[in-house]
Amino acid sequence: MVSKAFLKCVEIIEKILEDGYKLEVTEKVVNQKITLLIGMDKRTHQKYVQTLLDFSFLKPKVKNQNNMIFTVNIEKVEKFLRKELREKLVQPTLMDGRFKLER
């Protein structure tokens, strides 16, 4: 059984990844997604940012002029994402068949 807060956090991360962010995201962007999906109260923002940190979906990286920069914890997040978002996260490698030289 998963809590509603956990599901909301997964939804926030999905929205961040859908918008093209991969590894790093600013607190401003996180707050925009929280406003879009949940609500715009300052306490709601604080609660969900802390919850994202508690669930290890985000890791704090740098505080940059009143705006925190977070790193998305891909290893933790990917098992909870929808299939199409998981496929987006897969980075092609040199061993991938699309990059092999034809003989």
N, C-alpha and C positions, 0 to 999 in steps of 0.2 A: 504494500500500500504506500502510495506516495502522497505527500501533502500538496495542498493547493499552492502554497508558496513555492515549492520545488518546481511544480509544473509552470508557474508564472515565470520563474527564473529561466527555465528552458526556453520558454516562448520569447523572452527578452533576448537571449543569446541567439536564437534562430533569426530574429529580426535584425540583429546586428550583423550576422553573417550574410543574410540575404542582401543587405545593402552594400556588400563588398568588402567589409572589414575582415581581415584574416587574423593577424597576430596582436595588433595593438589597437586600442580604442580609448578615446578621451572620456573623461567623466561627463562632459557636456553631451556627447553622443549617447552615453548610457542613460542619462537623465531624459533625453529626448525620447528614447524608446520606452522608458518607464512611463512618461507622460502619455505617450500614444497608446500604450496597452493597458495601463492600470489607473493612473491618476496624476494630477499635477501638484498635489500638496507637498510641501518641503519635507514633512515627516515621512511621507510615502517614499520619496526619493532616498532619504537617508536609510530607511528600513530595507529597501530592496537592494541598494548598493551594498549594505552590510551583509544581507542574505546571500548575494552573489559571491561575496568574499568568503563567507562562512562555508558555502557549498564548494568552494575552490573552483568556481567557474571562471572567476577573474582573479588575477594576482596584481597587487599594486607594484608599479614599476618606478615611476618618477612623479614628483609633484612639480608642476611647471606653471608658475605664475597663476596661482589660485585654481589650477585645473590639473587634476590627477590624471595620469596616463596608466591604463591597465593593460596587462597582457592576458589574452584569452587562453585559458588552459585547455588546449585542443584535446589532449589525452583524456581528460576528465569529461569533457563536454560531448565528444563525438558519439559515445554509446547511447546518448539520450536524444540525439537529433533525428529528424526525419531522414529517410533514405536518400532523397535527392540532395539534401544539404551535406550528408556524409560523403557523397560522391564528389561534391565540389571541393571538399577539404583534401581529397587525395591528390597529392602532388606527383606528376609524372617523374619517373627516374630514367636514367640512361639505359637501364635494362628493359624499359618498357618497349614493347614491340613497335610502337609508332616511331621510335627514334632509331631503330636499328638500320644500318646501312644495307641497301639492297645489293646483292652480288650478281 
